Amino acid sequence: MSDSVLQSSGTTWLRRYRPVPSPRLRLVCLPYAGGSAAAYRGWTSLLPHDVELLAVQYPGRQDRLGEPCVDDLPRMADLVTGALRSELGCDVAVFGHSMGAAIAYEVALRLEILHGVQVAHVFVSANAAPNRRSARQLHRASDDELVAEMSRLGAADMWLLADEDMRELVLPAFRSDLRLIETYRHRPGALLSAPMTVYAGEADADVGVGDVAAWREFTTGPSELRVFPGGHFFLHDATEDLVRDVLARLGRPAAV
């Protein structure tokens, strides 16, 4: 956790789809591999007026397409944490799906250890805990193999890959993200103290419920597991139920 890299701009990294003037809580959401901040745009209509959603936009995609991707998870977590430095004036909770779950965990660790922030809650979703990871090396696969993997998992933006030009834009970020998560190694002894909720898809073709549930071993705070119907991208199929569950655990009502 190097202080030297904590210089990232919040305006570059964070997207506010519905700014809240004086929020009581900020919910920081981290996308999956190959994804963007837009994955969480639809959540804002479900949030109460005092909760602001900050969706993280990784470099190398959409409006940050011209920037080099970050393929090292500790560095990514350092940069995201740096972007959050000016957002710590109220309670903060962190949510991450798939690759984003591991980044969310590492960001929460940095908030606790480097900034003395008591994170309100950490939500990790559809990602195997560090002690349950496979040794796969998909980031070394061919472009066609990467497309097949995205199709197998049911990625929401598969239509982009039908166009050769779009493939050239989308696949580099996906490959970089895979390298980031596949080379990630948790530092022994580093545990959260924040409460944690772990979400899993009942029919996830990528990671089993038990492997996701093992995240509960990585906090000294209270933890729970919730299993949703659906596969790896259940967060798109069960958005309303998922957001309501997140808010309930934060002691907030969902918007009517």
C-alpha contacts under 8 A as a table, 3 or more apart, distances in Angstrom:
res1	aa1	res2	aa2	distance
1	M	74	P	7.10
1	M	75	R	7.93
1	M	78	D	6.39
1	M	110	R	7.33
2	S	5	V	6.07
2	S	6	L	7.40
2	S	78	D	7.17
3	D	6	L	5.34
3	D	78	D	7.92
4	S	7	Q	7.31
5	V	8	S	7.46
5	V	75	R	7.55
5	V	78	D	6.39
5	V	79	L	6.34
5	V	82	G	7.65
6	L	78	D	5.89
6	L	79	L	5.52
6	L	81	T	6.96
6	L	82	G	4.25
6	L	83	A	7.50
7	Q	79	L	7.04
7	Q	82	G	5.70
7	Q	83	A	7.28
8	S	12	T	7.61
8	S	13	W	7.51
8	S	79	L	5.54
8	S	80	V	7.24
8	S	82	G	5.44
8	S	83	A	5.10
9	S	12	T	5.31
9	S	13	W	6.41
9	S	82	G	7.42
9	S	83	A	5.14
10	G	13	W	5.10
10	G	14	L	5.41
10	G	82	G	7.76
10	G	83	A	4.15
10	G	84	L	6.30
10	G	86	S	7.63
11	T	14	L	5.72
11	T	15	R	7.47
11	T	83	A	7.86
12	T	57	Q	7.63
13	W	56	V	5.57
13	W	57	Q	5.07
13	W	58	Y	6.63
13	W	59	P	7.96
13	W	80	V	7.06
13	W	83	A	6.41
14	L	54	L	5.77
14	L	55	A	5.58
14	L	56	V	4.76
14	L	57	Q	5.93
14	L	83	A	7.44
15	R	37	A	6.78
15	R	54	L	5.59
15	R	55	A	5.05
15	R	56	V	6.30
15	R	57	Q	6.86
16	R	19	P	5.45
16	R	52	E	7.67
16	R	53	L	6.39
16	R	54	L	5.43
16	R	55	A	6.75
17	Y	41	R	6.34
17	Y	44	T	7.00
17	Y	53	L	7.52
17	Y	54	L	7.95
18	R	44	T	6.48
18	R	52	E	7.16
18	R	53	L	7.44
19	P	52	E	6.47
19	P	53	L	7.97
20	V	23	P	5.65
20	V	49	H	7.23
20	V	50	D	6.87
20	V	51	V	7.17
20	V	52	E	5.56
22	S	50	D	7.16
23	P	26	R	6.74
23	P	49	H	7.82
23	P	50	D	4.66
23	P	51	V	5.45
23	P	52	E	6.00
23	P	90	C	6.99
24	R	50	D	5.39
24	R	51	V	6.14
24	R	90	C	5.68
24	R	91	D	6.31
25	L	50	D	6.73
25	L	51	V	5.01
25	L	52	E	6.44
25	L	90	C	5.65
25	L	91	D	4.57
25	L	92	V	5.60
25	L	93	A	7.40
26	R	51	V	5.75
26	R	52	E	4.80
26	R	53	L	5.76
26	R	54	L	6.80
26	R	87	E	7.92
26	R	90	C	7.06
26	R	91	D	6.27
26	R	92	V	4.88
26	R	93	A	6.32
27	L	51	V	7.08
27	L	52	E	6.18
27	L	53	L	4.82
27	L	54	L	6.04
27	L	92	V	5.99
27	L	93	A	4.90
27	L	94	V	5.74
27	L	95	F	7.14
28	V	53	L	6.03
28	V	54	L	4.75
28	V	55	A	5.90
28	V	56	V	7.21
28	V	92	V	7.27
28	V	93	A	6.17
28	V	94	V	4.74
28	V	95	F	6.06
29	C	37	A	7.89
29	C	40	Y	7.23
29	C	53	L	7.24
29	C	54	L	6.18
29	C	55	A	4.82
29	C	56	V	6.15
29	C	94	V	6.05
29	C	95	F	4.77
29	C	96	G	5.68
29	C	100	G	7.99
29	C	104	A	7.85
30	L	37	A	7.30
30	L	55	A	6.31
30	L	56	V	5.41
30	L	57	Q	7.95
30	L	94	V	7.93
30	L	95	F	6.24
30	L	96	G	4.58
30	L	97	H	6.67
30	L	100	G	4.75
30	L	101	A	7.19
30	L	103	I	7.32
30	L	104	A	6.54
31	P	35	G	5.45
31	P	36	S	5.79
31	P	37	A	6.27
31	P	39	A	6.75
31	P	40	Y	7.96
31	P	55	A	7.92
31	P	56	V	7.09
31	P	57	Q	7.94
31	P	96	G	6.26
31	P	97	H	5.97
31	P	98	S	7.65
31	P	99	M	7.24
31	P	100	G	5.02
32	Y	35	G	5.20
32	Y	36	S	7.67
32	Y	96	G	7.44
32	Y	97	H	5.41
32	Y	98	S	5.08
32	Y	99	M	4.87
32	Y	100	G	4.98
32	Y	101	A	7.91
33	A	98	S	7.15
33	A	99	M	5.54
33	A	100	G	7.32
33	A	173	A	7.88
33	A	174	F	5.68
33	A	177	D	5.11
33	A	178	L	6.45
34	G	170	V	7.15
34	G	171	L	7.53
34	G	173	A	5.63
34	G	174	F	4.05
34	G	175	R	7.77
34	G	177	D	6.44
35	G	38	A	7.98
35	G	39	A	6.88
35	G	174	F	7.82
36	S	39	A	5.94
36	S	56	V	7.51
36	S	57	Q	5.66
36	S	58	Y	6.72
36	S	61	R	7.05
36	S	62	Q	7.50
37	A	40	Y	6.04
37	A	41	R	7.24
37	A	55	A	4.97
37	A	56	V	5.32
37	A	57	Q	4.83
37	A	58	Y	7.72
38	A	41	R	5.00
38	A	55	A	7.59
39	A	42	G	7.47
40	Y	43	W	5.44
40	Y	44	T	7.62
40	Y	55	A	6.52
41	R	44	T	6.14
41	R	55	A	7.92
42	G	45	S	6.38
42	G	46	L	7.83
43	W	46	L	5.49
43	W	47	L	6.81
43	W	239	T	7.49
43	W	240	E	7.91
43	W	243	V	7.01
44	T	47	L	5.37
44	T	52	E	7.89
44	T	53	L	6.67
45	S	255	A	7.08
46	L	240	E	7.31
46	L	243	V	7.15
46	L	244	R	7.83
46	L	254	A	5.71
46	L	255	A	4.93
46	L	256	V	7.45
47	L	51	V	6.21
47	L	52	E	7.74
47	L	247	L	7.86
47	L	253	P	7.86
47	L	254	A	5.45
47	L	255	A	5.21
48	P	51	V	5.74
48	P	252	R	7.35
48	P	253	P	6.54
48	P	254	A	5.67
48	P	255	A	4.77
49	H	52	E	7.80
49	H	255	A	7.74
56	V	80	V	7.65
57	Q	64	R	7.89
58	Y	61	R	6.96
58	Y	64	R	7.49
58	Y	69	C	7.53
58	Y	70	V	7.91
59	P	64	R	5.06
59	P	65	L	6.55
59	P	66	G	7.96
59	P	67	E	5.55
59	P	68	P	6.31
59	P	69	C	5.25
59	P	70	V	7.00
60	G	64	R	5.31
60	G	65	L	4.20
60	G	66	G	6.16
60	G	67	E	5.14
60	G	68	P	5.49
60	G	69	C	4.77
60	G	173	A	5.89
61	R	64	R	5.12
61	R	65	L	4.12
61	R	66	G	7.74
61	R	169	L	7.84
61	R	170	V	7.33
61	R	173	A	6.69
62	Q	65	L	5.22
63	D	66	G	7.91
64	R	67	E	5.59
65	L	68	P	7.82
69	C	173	A	6.41
69	C	176	S	6.53
70	V	73	L	7.75
70	V	75	R	7.44
70	V	76	M	6.22
70	V	176	S	7.02
70	V	177	D	7.67
70	V	180	L	7.56
71	D	76	M	7.62
71	D	176	S	5.14
71	D	177	D	5.95
71	D	178	L	7.96
71	D	179	R	5.92
71	D	180	L	4.38
72	D	75	R	5.53
72	D	76	M	6.22
72	D	179	R	7.58
72	D	180	L	4.82
72	D	181	I	7.92
72	D	183	T	7.66
72	D	184	Y	7.45
73	L	76	M	4.95
73	L	77	A	6.09
73	L	103	I	6.71
73	L	180	L	5.31
73	L	181	I	6.71
73	L	184	Y	6.09
74	P	77	A	5.09
74	P	78	D	6.13
74	P	106	E	7.33
74	P	184	Y	7.94
75	R	78	D	4.96
75	R	79	L	6.22
76	M	79	L	5.18
76	M	80	V	6.19
76	M	103	I	7.39
77	A	80	V	5.17
77	A	81	T	5.98
77	A	103	I	5.79
77	A	104	A	7.74
77	A	106	E	5.89
77	A	107	V	5.16
77	A	110	R	7.92
78	D	81	T	5.18
78	D	82	G	6.16
78	D	107	V	7.16
78	D	110	R	7.58
79	L	82	G	5.01
79	L	83	A	6.30
80	V	83	A	5.06
80	V	84	L	6.44
80	V	107	V	6.98
81	T	84	L	5.12
81	T	85	R	6.59
81	T	107	V	5.70
81	T	110	R	6.84
81	T	111	L	6.91
82	G	85	R	5.40
83	A	86	S	7.23
84	L	87	E	5.10
84	L	88	L	6.80
85	R	88	L	6.06
86	S	89	G	7.44
87	E	90	C	7.46
88	L	91	D	7.07
88	L	92	V	6.92
88	L	117	V	7.91
91	D	119	V	7.07
91	D	120	A	6.20
92	V	119	V	5.61
92	V	120	A	5.69
92	V	121	H	7.59
93	A	119	V	5.83
93	A	120	A	5.10
93	A	121	H	4.85
93	A	122	V	5.90
93	A	123	F	7.95
94	V	104	A	5.97
94	V	105	Y	7.98
94	V	108	A	7.03
94	V	119	V	7.81
94	V	121	H	6.49
94	V	122	V	4.95
94	V	123	F	6.10
95	F	100	G	7.76
95	F	101	A	6.79
95	F	104	A	6.15
95	F	122	V	6.06
95	F	123	F	4.53
95	F	124	V	6.05
95	F	125	S	7.74
96	G	99	M	7.37
96	G	100	G	4.18
96	G	101	A	3.80
96	G	102	A	7.21
96	G	103	I	7.09
96	G	104	A	5.30
96	G	123	F	6.38
96	G	124	V	5.34
96	G	125	S	6.08
97	H	100	G	4.74
97	H	101	A	4.81
97	H	124	V	6.27
97	H	125	S	4.56
97	H	126	A	5.84
97	H	127	N	6.99
98	S	101	A	5.35
98	S	102	A	7.45
98	S	124	V	7.86
98	S	125	S	5.90
98	S	126	A	4.78
98	S	127	N	4.52
99	M	102	A	5.72
99	M	103	I	6.74
99	M	127	N	6.61
99	M	177	D	7.58
99	M	181	I	6.03
100	G	103	I	5.01
100	G	104	A	5.88
100	G	124	V	7.97
101	A	104	A	4.97
101	A	105	Y	6.24
101	A	123	F	7.38
101	A	124	V	4.59
101	A	125	S	5.78
101	A	126	A	7.52
101	A	127	N	6.28
102	A	105	Y	5.12
102	A	106	E	6.35
102	A	124	V	7.39
102	A	127	N	7.35
102	A	181	I	7.71
103	I	106	E	5.14
103	I	107	V	6.03
104	A	107	V	5.10
104	A	108	A	6.11
104	A	122	V	7.44
104	A	123	F	7.85
104	A	124	V	7.23
105	Y	108	A	5.16
105	Y	109	L	6.27
105	Y	122	V	7.10
105	Y	124	V	7.40
106	E	109	L	5.00
106	E	110	R	6.32
107	V	110	R	5.11
107	V	111	L	6.22
108	A	111	L	5.03
108	A	112	E	6.24
108	A	119	V	6.67
108	A	122	V	7.27
108	A	192	L	7.40
109	L	112	E	5.20
109	L	113	I	5.97
109	L	190	A	7.72
109	L	191	L	7.28
109	L	192	L	5.90
110	R	113	I	5.10
110	R	114	L	5.25
110	R	115	H	6.97
111	L	114	L	5.72
111	L	115	H	5.03
111	L	116	G	6.31
111	L	117	V	5.30
111	L	118	Q	7.58
111	L	119	V	7.30
112	E	115	H	5.77
112	E	116	G	4.70
112	E	117	V	4.73
112	E	118	Q	5.89
112	E	119	V	6.93
112	E	192	L	7.65
113	I	116	G	5.67
113	I	117	V	7.71
118	Q	194	A	6.91
119	V	122	V	7.26
119	V	194	A	5.79
120	A	194	A	6.51
120	A	195	P	7.15
120	A	250	L	7.51
121	H	194	A	5.76
121	H	195	P	5.09
121	H	196	M	5.79
121	H	197	T	7.70
121	H	250	L	7.17
122	V	194	A	6.66
122	V	195	P	6.30
122	V	196	M	4.77
122	V	197	T	6.46
123	F	196	M	5.76
123	F	197	T	4.94
123	F	198	V	5.91
123	F	199	Y	7.45
123	F	246	V	7.86
124	V	127	N	7.16
124	V	196	M	7.56
124	V	197	T	6.52
124	V	198	V	5.05
124	V	199	Y	6.26
124	V	215	W	7.74
125	S	198	V	5.78
125	S	199	Y	4.48
125	S	200	A	5.93
125	S	212	V	7.47
126	A	199	Y	6.24
126	A	200	A	5.03
126	A	201	G	6.61
126	A	204	D	7.83
126	A	207	V	6.92
126	A	212	V	6.32
126	A	232	H	6.29
126	A	233	F	8.00
127	N	200	A	7.91
127	N	207	V	6.64
127	N	211	D	7.70
127	N	212	V	5.51
128	A	131	N	7.93
128	A	132	R	5.77
128	A	133	R	5.80
128	A	207	V	6.21
128	A	208	G	7.72
128	A	211	D	4.85
128	A	212	V	4.49
128	A	213	A	7.85
128	A	214	A	7.42
128	A	215	W	7.37
129	A	132	R	5.29
129	A	133	R	6.50
129	A	211	D	6.06
129	A	212	V	5.69
129	A	213	A	7.48
129	A	214	A	5.50
129	A	215	W	4.77
130	P	133	R	5.61
130	P	185	R	6.82
130	P	186	H	6.09
130	P	215	W	7.64
131	N	214	A	7.70
132	R	211	D	5.60
132	R	214	A	7.43
133	R	211	D	7.87
135	A	182	E	7.45
136	R	182	E	7.07
137	Q	140	R	5.80
137	Q	141	A	7.38
137	Q	179	R	7.68
137	Q	182	E	6.62
138	L	141	A	5.11
138	L	146	L	7.36
138	L	175	R	7.87
138	L	178	L	6.73
138	L	179	R	7.74
138	L	182	E	7.97
139	H	175	R	5.05
139	H	176	S	6.99
139	H	178	L	5.22
139	H	179	R	5.15
139	H	182	E	7.77
140	R	175	R	7.88
141	A	145	E	5.90
141	A	146	L	6.47
142	S	145	E	5.14
142	S	146	L	6.34
143	D	146	L	5.07
143	D	147	V	6.29
143	D	171	L	7.19
144	D	147	V	5.12
144	D	148	A	6.24
145	E	148	A	5.00
145	E	149	E	6.20
146	L	149	E	5.01
146	L	150	M	6.31
146	L	171	L	7.70
146	L	175	R	7.73
147	V	150	M	5.17
147	V	151	S	6.23
147	V	161	L	7.28
148	A	151	S	5.03
148	A	152	R	6.10
149	E	152	R	5.01
149	E	153	L	6.32
150	M	153	L	5.29
150	M	154	G	6.27
150	M	155	A	5.45
150	M	158	M	7.18
151	S	154	G	5.09
151	S	155	A	6.09
151	S	158	M	6.69
152	R	155	A	7.90
152	R	205	A	7.69
153	L	204	D	7.86
153	L	205	A	6.48
153	L	206	D	6.89
153	L	231	G	7.38
153	L	232	H	6.02
153	L	233	F	7.36
154	G	158	M	7.85
154	G	231	G	7.74
154	G	232	H	7.29
154	G	233	F	6.78
155	A	158	M	5.82
155	A	233	F	6.87
156	A	233	F	7.85
156	A	236	H	7.93
157	D	160	L	5.80
157	D	161	L	7.78
158	M	161	L	5.51
158	M	162	A	7.30
159	W	162	A	5.57
159	W	163	D	7.88
160	L	163	D	6.13
160	L	166	M	5.81
160	L	167	R	6.81
160	L	170	V	7.87
161	L	164	E	6.78
161	L	166	M	6.04
161	L	167	R	4.89
161	L	170	V	7.66
162	A	166	M	7.73
162	A	167	R	7.42
163	D	166	M	5.30
163	D	167	R	6.23
164	E	167	R	5.03
164	E	168	E	6.49
165	D	168	E	5.29
165	D	169	L	6.73
166	M	169	L	5.08
166	M	170	V	6.09
167	R	170	V	5.14
167	R	171	L	5.66
168	E	171	L	5.97
168	E	172	P	7.07
169	L	172	P	6.64
169	L	173	A	7.83
170	V	173	A	5.92
170	V	174	F	6.59
171	L	174	F	4.95
171	L	175	R	6.00
172	P	175	R	5.15
172	P	176	S	6.10
173	A	176	S	5.06
173	A	177	D	6.05
174	F	177	D	5.11
174	F	178	L	6.20
175	R	178	L	5.09
175	R	179	R	6.32
176	S	179	R	5.13
176	S	180	L	6.25
177	D	180	L	4.93
177	D	181	I	6.37
178	L	181	I	5.33
178	L	182	E	5.83
179	R	182	E	5.13
179	R	183	T	5.91
180	L	183	T	5.68
180	L	184	Y	6.25
181	I	184	Y	5.14
186	H	190	A	7.85
187	R	190	A	5.87
190	A	218	F	7.96
191	L	218	F	5.26
191	L	219	T	5.16
191	L	220	T	6.78
192	L	218	F	6.38
192	L	219	T	4.34
192	L	220	T	6.14
192	L	221	G	7.25
193	S	219	T	5.36
193	S	220	T	4.88
193	S	221	G	4.83
194	A	219	T	6.63
194	A	220	T	7.30
194	A	221	G	5.23
194	A	222	P	7.58
195	P	219	T	7.27
195	P	220	T	7.98
195	P	221	G	4.76
195	P	222	P	4.90
195	P	223	S	5.73
196	M	216	R	7.00
196	M	219	T	7.14
196	M	221	G	7.07
196	M	222	P	6.40
196	M	223	S	4.63
196	M	224	E	6.63
197	T	216	R	7.87
197	T	223	S	5.52
197	T	224	E	4.94
197	T	225	L	5.89
197	T	226	R	7.40
198	V	212	V	7.00
198	V	213	A	6.27
198	V	215	W	6.96
198	V	216	R	7.22
198	V	223	S	7.53
198	V	224	E	6.13
198	V	225	L	4.72
198	V	226	R	6.19
199	Y	212	V	7.42
199	Y	213	A	7.84
199	Y	225	L	5.98
199	Y	226	R	5.01
199	Y	227	V	5.76
199	Y	228	F	7.28
200	A	204	D	7.60
200	A	208	G	7.87
200	A	209	V	5.72
200	A	212	V	6.35
200	A	213	A	7.68
200	A	225	L	7.72
200	A	226	R	6.50
200	A	227	V	4.82
200	A	228	F	6.18
200	A	232	H	7.97
201	G	204	D	5.03
201	G	209	V	7.06
201	G	227	V	5.72
201	G	228	F	5.04
201	G	229	P	5.82
201	G	230	G	5.36
201	G	231	G	5.11
201	G	232	H	5.86
201	G	233	F	7.74
201	G	234	F	6.11
202	E	208	G	7.98
202	E	209	V	6.84
202	E	227	V	5.98
202	E	228	F	5.82
202	E	229	P	5.16
202	E	230	G	5.74
202	E	231	G	6.44
203	A	229	P	6.92
203	A	230	G	5.35
203	A	231	G	4.58
203	A	232	H	7.36
204	D	207	V	5.86
204	D	208	G	6.48
204	D	209	V	7.95
204	D	230	G	6.79
204	D	231	G	3.91
204	D	232	H	4.49
205	A	208	G	7.53
205	A	231	G	6.42
205	A	232	H	6.48
206	D	232	H	6.55
207	V	211	D	6.54
207	V	212	V	7.01
207	V	232	H	7.76
208	G	211	D	5.35
208	G	212	V	6.50
209	V	212	V	5.19
209	V	213	A	5.98
209	V	227	V	7.62
210	G	213	A	4.95
210	G	214	A	6.32
211	D	214	A	5.43
211	D	215	W	7.76
212	V	215	W	5.99
213	A	216	R	6.11
213	A	225	L	6.24
214	A	217	E	5.76
214	A	218	F	7.88
215	W	218	F	5.49
215	W	219	T	7.86
216	R	219	T	6.15
216	R	223	S	5.72
216	R	224	E	7.24
217	E	220	T	7.65
219	T	222	P	7.58
219	T	223	S	7.67
228	F	234	F	7.03
228	F	238	A	7.73
229	P	234	F	7.06
230	G	233	F	7.39
230	G	234	F	5.13
230	G	237	D	7.37
231	G	234	F	5.46
233	F	236	H	5.88
233	F	237	D	7.11
234	F	237	D	4.92
234	F	238	A	5.72
234	F	239	T	7.67
235	L	238	A	5.40
235	L	239	T	5.19
235	L	242	L	6.75
236	H	239	T	5.30
238	A	241	D	5.53
238	A	242	L	5.99
239	T	242	L	5.13
239	T	243	V	6.06
240	E	243	V	5.29
240	E	244	R	6.11
241	D	244	R	5.16
241	D	245	D	6.19
242	L	245	D	5.14
242	L	246	V	6.27
243	V	246	V	4.99
243	V	247	L	6.14
243	V	254	A	7.77
244	R	247	L	5.15
244	R	248	A	6.06
244	R	253	P	7.58
244	R	254	A	5.79
245	D	248	A	5.08
245	D	249	R	6.34
246	V	249	R	5.36
246	V	250	L	6.44
247	L	250	L	4.93
247	L	251	G	6.18
247	L	252	R	4.96
247	L	253	P	6.18
247	L	254	A	6.41
248	A	251	G	5.00
248	A	252	R	5.57
248	A	253	P	6.43
248	A	254	A	7.89
249	R	252	R	7.54
